Each structure stands twice: as structure tokens, then as C-alpha cells.
């Protein structure tokens, strides 16, 4: 139930994101979700792709600094309060969310949320106990 996320260090220069996406395209790698956090000089691009190891290799071949991180994915009902219910489960179990990002899935009325927490196993167990859908890598990739 662990999802592999790529984190790519990106200098804030014109064309750097295009270089990343082009390198993935040339290796037939599909980007499923992404998030970028930036400062004045650089950013961290977080990617969920259909072939994480292949993507990591492709980007390293192009000189990018890349790492893989274990994250979890949850499926929440795409309605007001859907995400709040899942986050309340984590709050009540005293599990902090380090960061998260979401995207709409192909499944009707479902939004996919990627969560980074300190203890993935505890978060998965807690969410499952409260009926929150934990997504498999295949569902995301």
C-alpha cells in the first residue's frame, strides 16, 4: 500500500521543468500527479509516475538530483468534507501530515490524496480502521 514518490531538486531556471517532463516522455513514463514547492533559487518537484525506478534512472541520467520517498495514497469522496473526514482520523490518532497534494481520479466521485507522514504503517492502519480507502500502487500508477 506504499506509493513511491520521486522528489527532484530543480533550479529556478527557464526550461528546467520542460527538461524533466521531456526526459520522462522519452522513456514513456506517465506523470500521474505532481506538486512543486519553490524558493527564490530552487524548487522540489514531487512526482507520482507509473514507473518510479525507471523515472529515477532517466532523470539521474540527465543530471538531476532525485530521490524516492514512500508516501500513502487515500481515496476520498469528492464532495465537501471528504478530505476533512480522512484528516480528522489522522488528527485523532495524533499523526501529523508533513505535506499532501491531491488530484481527481478517473473513478467517479473520488479524489486521490497523496500524504507524507512520519509513520506510514501507523497511518495506514488507523485510516483503514476508520474505513478510509487506502490506495494501492496499481490504482495510482
Buried (B, 14 or more C-beta within 10 A) or exposed (E): BBBBBBBBEBEEEEEBBEBBBEBBEEBEBEBBBBBEEEEEEBBBBBBBBBBBEBBBEBBEEBEBEBEEBEBBBBBBBBEEEBBEBBBEBBEEBEBEBEEBBBBEBEEEEBBBBBBBBEEBEBBBEBBBEBEBBBBEBEBBB
